[in-house]
Amino acid sequence: MLAVIVRTADVRDLPGLLRIEEECFGIEMFSADTVRSFIERNDTFVMVAIEADDVVGSAMCMISEERQEGRIASVAVLPGSRRKGTGVRLLEECERKFLRFGLEMSTLEVDVANGAAIALYESKGYEINGMIRDFYGLGRDAYVMQKPLHPEKTGISIRTS
């Protein structure tokens, strides 16, 4: 089995990122301009998972220093690379980068029907904090999940598995 490397994306990764967007999200994919913006802006970043020189996973994140919050806008792993811990590594790298920015909270939205993703996020300390109706379109709701990045400061105890 080849090693997966997780690193910050740059514009050279754009073709691989667009492949992930198309294969994982289809018609709901981010446009090339949006993905490029996530790479280039100062308040966003993209992590990529690389296996054998191919981009097999990505996580797109936003930073709000004003709110002291990092938001994970998207985590995606190509179908052939799933169930190998790649999604967990991407999630953990996003959280590490949020901490380097001095952020206090990590948030994300997840389709209420995506049980595998919900279980993954819960296993990493995220808790459901609300629901947004029709977030993904009519009848497709999302849970808002969040995780304190410094649980010792909040008095919240986080279970570790």
Buried (B, 14 or more C-beta within 10 A) or exposed (E): EEEBEBEEBEEEBBEBBBBBBEBBEEEEBBEEEEBBBBBEEEEBBBBBBBBEEEBBBBBBBBBBEEEBBBBBBBBBBBEEBBEBEBBBBBBBBBBEBBBEBEBBBBBBBBBBEBEEBBEBBBEBBBBBEEEEEEBBEEEEBBBBBBBBBEEEEEEEEBEEE
